[in-house]
């Protein structure tokens, strides 16, 4: 069993704190303001829509939704998913969302809701005992992809063309071969990302960490080797992609979270380059903040900001988070262990 399939799920305590509602911008002193989720689930799936609306999905089949900026959260998970582990979720608005559970065989499932989580439809259940789905992304409201670890030597892609109501396994003909030991990390829902009609997924586990890219909706993929170190529990855990094609990658080794000497890289002219100043520790999530060069990275030992497109990183928080996402209105959210969900704030 690959190591990302046994990532620990910490369950302890309930985090509650006041919320500062104003979105944070790139400048000023940054920090995370926790919101009172009322649960101890670990949330690796994060799908903010705006400053008011966000969804999180995590352990023990837990899905929460807020429509008031995190002041209150409602438990809206599927009734039959209590024994499953959600690792990714995509939300289009306050009513429509698609969520992914992980695991071998039938534990990998996709659920969809169109009424804010009051009811869910199971739209896919994996029937292949070898397949293990890690991440989910939507190129637009109708077209989405889900990524499985290699089956018969190739990563497997699942695709929807109707907003997640039905899914089809794609032909492996357009997928390059995986290398020995290679897999993706189901750590933050960002091992597979998309923007501007392009999709990317990142790997580790083998001799090198690699990034696969598709420009035709997931039918054909090219692959590039990156300088981010790889190993049995090491590689790229998260990608962030812009519509312009700029991208960054963060990762490391989750079994050695305080040491990741080359654990961040950026893409320029189709070449991945290690950042001049890296976070230096394992990071599982990353996101662009707006259309500029500012980006965020999070992990169990802290959060970092880059203001130069991923070329250098600076620590601004030491709290534990697994995932980070920013919305079009400039609001950034993070989520992680022990029910932790927060919004980014700025003080002068």
Secondary structure, 3 states (H helix, E strand, C coil): CCHHHHCCCCCCCCCCCCCCCCCCCCCCEEEEEECCCCCCCCCCEEEECCCCCEEEECHHHCEEEECCCCCCCEECCCHHHCCCEEEEEEECCCCCEEEEEECCHHHCEEEEECCCCCCCEEEEECCCCCCCEEEEEECCCCCEEEEEEEECCEEEEEEECCCCCCCEECCHHHCCCCCCCCECCCCCCCCEEEECCEEEEECECCCCCEEEEECCCCCCCEEEECCCCCECCEEEEEEEECCCCCEEEEEEEHHHCCCECCCEEEEECCEEEECCECCECCCCEEEECCCCCCEEEEECCEEEEECCCCCECEEEECCCCCEEEECCCCCEEEECCCCCEEEEEEEC
